[in-house]
């Protein structure tokens, strides 16, 4: 599994670098105020600004603007000299932003207008940059670039987690524990097989984000506000410049201008993928919480990812795992927010959609943080071999194998199931382990029990009997580990 992450991460500007410049009376908003006699009220500016959170899109916004400027020059709408001046100005602004020196102005509403106004102060030709473009298709492009990068970053974190899980599985191939259904002991499995189940879950997440990256790989620039433009733009040029291409390098363009600016499917799909990934690390966390309890004792969590009690000095609480469960709910909430946000909106753009970004940004940040915490918790986890061995020695775990023994001796499965159930009840009545009943006792239940009946309870034999695809037999487990090794290299 490989992903080509393009990291554009830098910390958002602190509040001291976001300067609210209140609109003066009778002064129209600089970017759209031609038909207004006065600018927005200070309260409206506070209510409607988005730059406090969408400033993190600055690298993608500048990337899109550079491609747009290059296209405008290629089509003769601006000159080569104007293009070069715009590109140099954008590079300088990006350097300031990364250095934390750029001053964001809430009066300019969003990341786009902040960058455009800063550029116009430096480069006169910047007044022509917004030609044949709307903030509607601009933000659509910004977010698609953001999503491609976000998906790659999550894939990288998932790959790192999968490697830790795989290393742990490789070291636990001969360590067995009870598997559970209904949180009751069911049948024996190796710890490796249990960890491989998590690997399958997170492997699906990895593929899901890879598929998602393909879904967003369509360029919306050129859609304008709703109906494109009458100017002679080259959408294919921009798509190629921004990497919105298929495997053969052919540009991929959104086919409908209205859908391009109104669609939020990819927002919902991204938060859905994060929420589903969240359910997986929450389920892993719940298993590990149980394993680390005194009642189970299968594992000891690392000190670095546990905490103590302010009252009870003996406590070692699995806080990292409990927070993973809690943050999973947060990811599900982000998905719900977006579903409710868009369900009643008419085409095309509506200002409600400004609220689509905080849930997305939070889902990315939370998912990455949780994956990293889970990875390091698992890396530091120590398994208690003695407690695992004691738990898996329970002969009741092989009761199903005893039913299979009778089936191989010609007993219909339902009849065999009933007979073994009766034998289990007899063992409970006699207060002895299932495998300590005498041959005479079990033959009173079914004459099909032979002298070799107790051989069923040999754990190693039982595990070697499970060598078909997907089962926890030692050869199967080794094969699955090898398969994942190959995938992750």
Secondary structure, 3 states (H helix, E strand, C coil): CCCCCCCCCCCCCCHHHEECCCCCCCCCCCCCHHHCCCCCCHHHHHHHCCHHHHHHHHHHHHHHHHHHHHHHHHCCCCCHHHHHHHHHHHHHHHHHHHCCCCCEEHHHCCHHHHHHHHHHHHCHHHHHCCCCCCHHHHHHHHHHHHHHHHHHHHHHHHHHHHHHHHHHHHCCCCCEEEEEECCEEEEEEEHHHHHHHHHHHHHHHHHHHHHHHHHCCCECCCCCCCCCCCCCCCHHHHHHHCCCECCCCCECECCCHHHHHHCCHHHHHHHHHHHHHHHHHHHHHHHHHHHCCCCCCCEECCHHHCECCCCCCCCCECHHHHHHHHHHHHHHHHHHHHHHHHCCCCCCCCHHHHHHHHHHHHHHHHHHHHHHHHHHHHHHCEECHHHHHHHHCCHHHHHHHHHHHHHHCCCCHHHHHHHHHHHHHHHHHHCCCHHHCCHHHHHHHCCCCCCCHHHHHCHHHHHHCCCCCCCCCHHHHHHHHHHHHHHHC
